[in-house]
């Protein structure tokens, strides 16, 4: 499974969260402790907002710990809102197109989890995309497909409602194909003004999610980037999260 983080607040250098902490996201690419797999070496990505409405995006197929360009970029780039992700593939190949975050216009999306037995449902789910969204598909991951379905199902108007619609579509197709393993997601979305997160599983325990208030802002992450986790708050299972400014609002989430 993958690891990710999202920050918003006073502008800071990306390096302050990606490299400097003692259990930083780059460290987690080598030794995650809250994931099924400890090593997340199938590429990485970072996206940040600046003065424009659309984000900058840097994705690479190298492991995050071995990319000198990422380290240099992170040491010299400041942002008030950014997202980063280290990838452990659940079956699709390692390519830039399959690395998170995914971007369409001002929107960003990243995900830890999977549609189980994706090849069983992929054909039907991809053909639910209207042509304009289908033509935006660049890679082969379930995560990118979920993002495009969210955009089609009203993400711009209501992220929470779009998530309910898309997860309902996914779970319905899983039932058609008699896929018994649960759909799981720990995900984050941004429109350039705020973040939304979801921690959900159709059954069992969903992937982890935490948040922490900083002096200058707030961070949402799949795993704390510090070994001292006393100030980190675990997001409850089956929860929808809204980060607006330094406010964190958590509500229960269900499909019914």
Phi, psi and omega in degrees: 000160186270170174231146182205164172211157178221134181232141168216144182155210177296138182307135176220164176286138180305325182301331183298334178250329185279329186237322192287321182299157186286347172227049186299168179301322178294321174298322180294335176295339177259330190206068175286147181246347182249017183242161177296320177249136182283330184257130179238084192244011185263045179099172180205172175203152174220139179225139182217148177262143177231234182277341179268162180285333178268148184274159167276149186221127175231118180229145183210155183272347177292155169299145184301326184289343186253005184262103180294331178295319177299315182298315180295315179300315183293329180287341187240005182244127175253146177206150175271348180206119179210162180228145178215152189208134171245135196252137166239110187297142173258016175147328180281160188288164179272112180208161178301322182296338181262000179273144177271163354287155174264146188227131168226115181055238182271359185265143174232149181214136171216159198207139167238124183140197181192156162275113185294147181049051188305325181296339177287328185250350188301314184303309183292319183292320179297326182278000169280345180286131170293157187308315181301324179278323177301321181288346176276349182290124183248328182246200183235013186278155171293328181297312179297321179297316177302316180301312181294321176296322177298316178299318180293328186264020171099026179306319184298322182279319183203100178304321182295313180295321179298319178298317179299315181297314185290316179296324176299318178297316181297312183292326177296317179291326175299320178294320178301319182271003178059041175276119187266336178292151185279149167285134181225145181205135163233107191225164181218141182228145173219148172251009182096349180246335181197181178239151167232143178227158177218132171240111191209148169214141178292337169198159181077197185265125179283165175301152187289158174206138182224160170220160179211135173277131176253170176301327187250000184174209182215146179234139175244135186208154175287339181204138178303142179266017177230147176287331172275106187256017186295333182263003179268140180249128177281129176285130181298157174300152177056055183231144173252132187241135175239120175253110180234111190064230176259011179273136176240115179246126182239128176230156179290150184230129174214161180276326180287000000 
